[in-house]
């Protein structure tokens, strides 16, 4: 049985409300001296999921954490942006999917520069996603460069041992 339209439409709003509460709680914990890796494990694990469920506004809410503590939350923001780009493309909003895909590649590039072993695989994946988003809106010539870079990263000897 399908959900009633009112229930289906309220899910992103509910997810956004939950996410905003999580962000506020996490910022409060940080202000009180709690290190991000000691914060509530549920929050650590599920912030990106709630951001995705809330859509664009959810990713915007997650930005507050990334701005407050980039080392702890920028990877979550990048993952959420990537998932948002994929989700937008899957529902036919291909033009809107390009901006989060571009931002994802930019963020993962900076993270990979600082820690290649941890983030080169994510950079390669985000570049592949960016190429797919560009191709999906008919910009195939522009899609070639990120696709080639993704292949080059995957073929290069890796500091982290991923295939």
N, C-alpha and C positions, 0 to 999 in steps of 0.2 A: 504494500500500500504506500502511496506517495504522501509526503508531508503536505499539509495545507499550505497554500502560498504565504499566508501570514507567518507561519512557523519558519518556512524556508527563508523568507526575507529578513527575519529577525536574527538569524544565526550570525551574520557578520557584525551586527550591532552588539550582540551579546559577547562575541569573541573580542571585539574591540574594548568593551567595558572590562572584561576580565584582564585583557592585556594591559590596559592602562593601570589597573589595580596592581598587577604584577610589577610593572615598571616603577610605580610609586613605591611599592614595598621594597623593591631592590635598591632604589636610590636611597630610601630611608636606612636600610641596613648598611649600605656603603657609608652614608654620612655618620652612622654610629660606630664605624670602624670595622665592620665585617668585610673581610676580603671576598671578592666574587667567588673564589673556589670554595669558600666556606658557607656560602649562602644556601638557601633552601634548594636541595637537589631537584625538586620538582620544577622550580623556576628555571634553573639552569638547563634542564632538559627540554622543557616545553615552551619557553618563550618564542622560539622561531615558529613552532606549530600554531600558536595562537596568533602570531603576527600574520601568518599566511591566511588563516581562517578569516581574519578581519580585513584582508585585502590591503590596498594602498594605505589607508589610514593606520592599519596595524603596523606596517613597516615604518611609517612616520613616527609612531609611538616608540618603536624599538630604537629609533635614531637617538632618542634622549639618553638611553643607556650607552650607546656607542660613543656619543659625545662626552659623557661623563667618565667613561672608562674604556677607551678604545682597545686596549690590550685584552680586556676580558670579553667585550661585546661586539667588536667590529666583525669578527668572523660570523657571529650569529646574524648580524645585519646583512652581510654579504650573502649568506645562505638564504635568508628570507627574500632578499631582492631577486636572487636567481630563481627561486621557486615562484615568486610572483610573476616574473617574466614568462616562465613556462606556462603558468596557469592562465595568464591573459591571452597568450597565443592559442592555447587549447580551446578557449571559448570564443575565438575569432576576433579578439581585440589585438590584432598583430601590431598595429601602429603604436598602441600604448605599451606593448611589451618591450619595445626597443629601449626606452630610457632606463628601466631597471636592469636590462641585460648589459647595457653599456656601463652603468654604474657598478654592477657586479664585477665586471672585468677590471675596472679601474681599482676597486677595493682589493680584489684578490692579487692584482699586480703589486700593489704596495705591500700587502701581507707577505707575498712570496719573496719580495726583495729583502724583507727583514728576516724571514724564516723560510728559506726554500724547501727544506725537508718537509715542513708541515703543509705548505700552501701551493707548491707547484702543481700538484694534481688538481686542486680546485681552480687554479688559474687556467689550466688546460681545458677543464670542463666548462668554465665560464666563457672562454673564447669560442669553444664549439657551440655553446648556446647562443652567443652573440652572432656567430655566423648563421645559425639557423634562423634567428629573428630577422636578420638583414635579408636573407634569401626569401623568407616568408612574406616580406613586403615588396618583393621584386627588385631588391638592390643586390643582385647576385654578384656583380663585379666587386662591390665593396665587401661582400661576405667572404671573398677569397682570402684576404689577408689574415683575418682572425682564424679562419679554418686552417690555413697553412701553419700559422704560429702554434695552434693547438697540436697539430700533427708533429711539428718539430719538437715541442716540449715532451710529447709522449715518446718520441724516438730517442731523445737525448738520454745519456746515462743520468740516472736520478740519484740525488743525494739521500733520498728517503727509501729507495729500493722498490718503488711501485713499478709495475710492469709497463 
